[in-house]
Amino acid sequence: MIIDPKMEKALNGQVAAELESAYLYLSMAAWFEANDLGGCAHWMKKQAAEEQEHAMKIFDYLSARGGHVILEAIPAPRSEWKNATEIFEQTLAHEQKVTQLIYALVELSMEMKDYATRGMLSWFVQEQVEEEETAMNILAKFRKLGDIPISLAMLDKELGER
């Protein structure tokens, strides 16, 4: 069965959103590198790669359903932050935004009675629970400890072990 054009367009939008996430996390990695926080940069690079994998899951799904992948322009991400805490505040906010995008796709799939897409999206729903939890936990640590140099070094080391 060929995917409905409305769902195809919505899923192409999510491919762009996932790639935009990867681009944002690479920008954050660059900031961390420039600020001598290699462990944090490593964590963000891993996060960027994960977001690319998410984009490819949808890319491959569209192809499998007879759809056409149309890559959209990705806006340049922010490149400056005042500190690591602010970066993880933005990370959490960004993941919450992505969660809402996924929920909108789920709602559309239910509205259209597109059970195959609904099934595929269930993985993303669970993934977003994990993404938000991870971002919240890291942010909590940075809010408590991030301004103390020795603590910052410990957090950087911890994130570098991902």
N, C-alpha and C positions, 0 to 999 in steps of 0.2 A: 504494500500500500504506500502510495506517495503521501508525504506529509502535507498537511494543509498549508497553503501559502501564508496565512496569518501566523500560524505557529512557526513556520520556517523563518519569517521575519523576526519574530520575538526571540527565537533561539539564536539567530545571527547577532541580535543585539546583546545577548548574554555572552557570546563568544568575545565580542568587543569588550564587554565589561570585565571579563576574566583577564583578557590581555592588558586592559588598562590597569587592573590590579597588579599584574606582574610588573608593569612599567613603573607604577608608583613604588612598589617594594624595591625595585632596582635603584630608584632615585634615593630612597631611604638608605639603601646599602652604600651608595656613593657618599652620602652625608656621613654615615658612620665611619667609612674608610678615611675620609678627610679629617675626621675628628679622633683618629687613633683608637677606634673601638671596633677592632677587627672581628671580635666574636659576634657582636651585634650585626655587623655587616654580613658575616657568614650566615646568620639566622635569616636575615632578610633575603639573601640570595637564594637560600633554600625555599623560602616562602614564595619568591618570584617564580621559581621553577615549578612549584606546586600549582600556582595559578595558571601557568602555561599548560600543565597537564589537564587542569579543569577545562580550559578552553578546547583542548584537543578531544576530550571526552564528548563534548557537545558537537564539535566539528565532525568527528567520526560518526556520531549518532545521526546527524543531519544527512551525511552521505549514505549511511545504511538505509535510511528511510526514503531515499530518492530525492532528497532536497538538494539545494544548491547553497554552498557556503559562499557568502559575500562578506569579505572583510571590510569593516568600516574604519574610518580614520580614528586614531587614538590621540586625544589631547596630551600635550606635554604635562607631566606631573609637576607638582610643587618640588622645589629643590632645597629649600632652606627651612630649618627649624631651630628653635632656641636651645633645645636639649633632647636627650633620649626620651624623657618622659613625654614630651609633646609628640614625638614620633609615635609612641605607643598609644597615646590618646587618639591620634589620627588613625592608627591601625585598627583600633577597636571600632571607631566610628565608621570606618570604611567597611569593615566586615559586617557591621550591622546594616549598612546600606545594601551590600551584596545579598544578605539574607532577605531583605525586603524584595529585591529583584527576583530571587528564586521563588519566594512565596507568590509573587505575581504570576510567574510562569506556571506554578502549580495550579493556581486559581484558573488560569486560562485553559490549561489542559483538562481540568475538571469540567469547565464550562463547555468545552468543545468535545467532551467525551473521548479524548485522546488518551486512552489507557496506557499505550506504549510509552508515550512521553511522560505521563504521570509516573510510571514505574521508574524510568530513567532518572527523573528529578528527585525521587525519594532518596537516592544516594547523596545528592547535593544538599538536601534538607539536613540530613545527619551530619554531613561534612561541615555545614555552617554552625551547627551546635558546637562542634569541636573547635572551629576557628575562633568563634567568639569567646569560648571558655579559655582557650590558650591566651588570646590577646588580653582578656580581663586579668588573668593570673600574672602575666608579665607586667602589665600596667600597674597592678597593685604593688609589686615588688619595687618598681621604679619610683612610684609615689612615696613609698616608705623609705627607700634607701638610695635613690638615684643621685642625690646631691652630695653625698659623702664620697670622696674620692676612692677610698678603699672598698666601699660597697659597690660603687660603679664598676671597679675593676673585677670584683667577684661576679657581678651580674653579667658583665661582658664575657668572662670566662665560661660561665654557665651556658649562655646562649651560643657560644662558640662550639659547644659540645653537641649541638643538634645534628 
